[in-house]
Amino acid sequence: MINANQLLIQKIEALLVAADKAVKKEEWALANTLLKEGLDTLGDLYVSSDIVDDTGMKLVLASAKENEGSLQVAATIRRRVLAARLSLLREKNVNAAS
């Protein structure tokens, strides 16, 4: 049986795949849009009391780079943050199931 977090994980994984395709085509604006959607969808569901999240400042940097016009750098940073946060959510989901 699939729970709500598993459905959310699938949705975010699909956004990551779509963003990766946009990156391969060097469609940086689209990649950033998809990655921001993934981050917004994930929200703070990945947070747990036993982790220290240091990714917030990286997102500030990504936004600054995007504002400077460095869309490729912004997408690279956002992709790493989303992948890290998604990994934390997966881990949290597994721990909750056991």
C-alpha positions as CSV (number, residue, x, y, z in Angstrom):
1,M,0.0,0.0,0.0
2,I,1.3,3.4,-1.0
3,N,1.2,6.1,1.7
4,A,1.1,9.9,1.1
5,N,4.9,10.3,1.5
6,Q,5.5,7.6,-1.1
7,L,3.2,9.4,-3.6
8,L,5.0,12.7,-2.8
9,I,8.4,11.0,-3.3
10,Q,7.2,9.7,-6.7
11,K,6.0,13.2,-7.7
12,I,9.3,14.8,-6.7
13,E,11.3,12.1,-8.5
14,A,9.4,12.8,-11.7
15,L,10.2,16.5,-11.3
16,L,13.9,15.6,-10.9
17,V,13.8,13.5,-14.0
18,A,12.1,16.3,-16.0
19,A,14.7,18.8,-14.6
20,D,17.5,16.5,-15.6
21,K,16.1,16.3,-19.2
22,A,15.9,20.1,-19.3
23,V,19.5,20.3,-18.1
24,K,20.6,18.0,-20.9
25,K,18.9,20.3,-23.4
26,E,20.5,23.3,-21.6
27,E,17.0,24.7,-20.8
28,W,18.2,26.3,-17.6
29,A,15.1,28.4,-16.9
30,L,12.9,25.3,-17.2
31,A,15.2,23.2,-15.1
32,N,15.1,25.9,-12.3
33,T,11.3,26.1,-12.5
34,L,11.0,22.3,-12.1
35,L,13.5,22.2,-9.3
36,K,11.8,25.0,-7.4
37,E,8.5,23.2,-7.9
38,G,10.1,20.1,-6.4
39,L,11.5,22.0,-3.5
40,D,8.1,23.7,-2.9
41,T,6.3,20.3,-3.1
42,L,8.7,18.8,-0.6
43,G,8.5,21.7,1.8
44,D,9.8,20.7,5.2
45,L,8.5,17.2,5.2
46,Y,12.1,15.9,5.1
47,V,13.0,17.5,8.5
48,S,13.4,15.3,11.5
49,S,14.8,15.9,15.0
50,D,17.9,13.9,14.4
51,I,19.3,15.8,11.4
52,V,20.9,19.2,10.9
53,D,19.8,20.8,7.7
54,D,22.4,23.1,6.2
55,T,20.8,23.4,2.7
56,G,18.9,26.6,3.3
57,M,21.9,28.8,2.7
58,K,22.6,26.9,-0.5
59,L,19.1,27.9,-1.8
60,V,19.8,31.5,-0.9
61,L,22.9,31.2,-3.1
62,A,20.9,29.6,-5.9
63,S,18.5,32.5,-5.8
64,A,21.3,35.0,-5.9
65,K,22.9,33.2,-8.9
66,E,19.6,33.1,-10.7
67,N,19.1,36.8,-10.1
68,E,22.6,37.4,-11.6
69,G,21.6,35.4,-14.6
70,S,23.7,32.4,-13.8
71,L,20.8,29.9,-14.4
72,Q,23.1,26.9,-14.9
73,V,24.8,27.4,-11.5
74,A,21.4,28.0,-9.9
75,A,20.0,24.8,-11.4
76,T,23.0,22.8,-10.3
77,I,22.7,24.0,-6.7
78,R,19.0,23.5,-6.5
79,R,19.3,20.0,-8.0
80,R,21.8,19.0,-5.3
81,V,19.6,20.4,-2.5
82,L,16.5,18.8,-3.8
83,A,18.3,15.4,-4.1
84,A,19.7,15.7,-0.6
85,R,16.4,16.6,0.9
86,L,14.6,13.9,-1.0
87,S,17.1,11.4,0.3
88,L,16.3,12.6,3.8
89,L,12.6,12.1,3.3
90,R,13.2,8.6,1.9
91,E,15.2,7.8,5.0
92,K,12.6,9.3,7.3
93,N,9.9,7.3,5.5
94,V,11.8,4.1,6.0
95,N,12.5,4.8,9.6
96,A,8.8,5.6,10.2
97,A,7.8,2.3,8.6
98,S,10.1,0.2,10.8
